[in-house]
């Protein structure tokens, strides 16, 4: 992704998700770091890059630049994606735009 919120099921949900993400981060870029295909599954380790220039998840633009890693696995059958598992760094993403305060680590 990623961002903090995942898409709703189906093509319409995916379209809405990326529309919201693009509105909040108009310069967004997803870089594929690793792409592995085996059998009916494709795995992608990616990094999201973007500047928070528009409202996202009700959060006003902060103009902060975000770098956020994630992974996704797609399962295909009959040429169509039938399942997807995602693991974005939602906490890190929201912390970088200031929606969640950084965790204070005690020593």
C-alpha positions as MATLAB code, in Angstrom:
seq = 'XXXXXXXXXXXXXXXXXXXXXXXXXXXXXXXXXXXXXXXXXXXXXXXXXXXXXXXXXXXXXXXXXXXXXXXXXXXXXXXXXXXXXXXXXXXXXXXXXXXXXXXXXXX';
ca = [
       0.000    0.000    0.000;
      -0.164    1.373    1.478;
      -1.553    3.682    3.712;
      -3.203    2.909    7.090;
      -6.608    1.797    5.877;
      -7.047   -1.080    3.470;
      -9.467   -1.257    0.575;
     -12.980   -2.674    0.730;
     -13.476   -5.907   -1.207;
     -13.829   -5.793   -4.975;
     -12.730   -3.552   -7.799;
     -14.845   -0.604   -6.585;
     -13.277   -0.782   -3.118;
      -9.779   -0.853   -4.590;
     -10.597    2.103   -6.851;
     -11.977    4.110   -3.894;
      -8.937    3.266   -1.755;
      -6.431    4.478   -4.348;
      -8.542    7.549   -5.152;
      -8.446    8.576   -1.463;
      -4.729    7.807   -1.239;
      -3.979    9.838   -4.393;
      -6.068   12.772   -3.082;
      -4.118   12.797    0.187;
      -0.737   12.141   -1.444;
      -0.887   13.481   -5.021;
       2.828   12.809   -5.593;
       2.599    9.228   -4.253;
       4.855    6.571   -5.672;
       4.980    2.845   -4.963;
       8.364    1.255   -5.549;
       8.445   -2.509   -5.892;
      11.494   -3.719   -3.970;
      10.940   -7.468   -4.527;
       8.426   -9.212   -6.756;
       8.170  -12.998   -6.472;
       5.739  -15.239   -8.339;
       5.249  -18.919   -7.619;
       2.322  -21.032   -8.698;
      -0.870  -19.017   -8.272;
       0.632  -16.416   -5.917;
       2.513  -13.170   -6.448;
       4.286  -11.465   -3.530;
       5.426   -7.851   -3.600;
       7.583   -6.060   -1.033;
       7.134   -2.353   -1.691;
       7.880    1.103   -0.357;
       5.336    3.934   -0.445;
       6.639    7.484   -0.945;
       4.453   10.610   -0.850;
       3.808   14.047    0.597;
       0.630   14.566    2.630;
      -0.822   17.460    0.585;
      -4.548   16.676    0.762;
      -7.023   15.411    3.329;
      -6.549   11.709    4.091;
      -8.764    9.687    6.461;
     -10.135   12.976    7.769;
      -6.633   14.258    8.563;
      -5.848   17.737    7.231;
      -2.721   18.034    5.058;
       0.493   18.220    7.070;
       2.920   18.605    4.119;
       5.002   15.821    5.683;
       6.858   13.386    3.438;
       6.155    9.719    4.160;
       8.301    6.674    3.455;
       6.433    3.517    4.410;
       7.229   -0.146    3.692;
       4.752   -2.940    3.157;
       4.131   -6.346    1.654;
       1.230   -7.824   -0.276;
       0.478  -11.316   -1.587;
      -2.094  -11.856   -4.341;
      -3.674  -15.255   -5.075;
      -4.812  -15.757   -8.681;
      -7.173  -18.342  -10.138;
      -8.367  -18.386  -13.715;
      -6.477  -15.174  -14.475;
      -8.238  -13.209  -11.711;
      -7.115  -12.132   -8.263;
      -9.295  -14.046   -5.791;
      -7.539  -13.217   -2.496;
      -5.137  -10.597   -1.201;
      -3.175  -10.405    2.041;
      -1.546   -7.099    2.967;
       0.907   -6.059    5.629;
       1.415   -2.274    5.470;
       3.105   -0.290    8.227;
      -0.041    1.630    9.179;
       1.284    2.750   12.555;
       4.488    4.119   11.043;
       2.510    5.779    8.239;
       0.133    7.589   10.617;
       3.002    8.535   12.949;
       4.901   10.131   10.059;
       1.989   12.412    9.143;
       1.474   13.314   12.809;
      -1.897   11.582   13.273;
      -0.442    9.416   16.061;
       2.245   10.636   18.460;
       5.556    8.751   18.339;
       5.876    5.957   20.890;
       8.003    6.884   23.890;
      10.410    4.052   24.591;
      11.440    3.617   28.209;
      14.886    2.364   29.068;
];
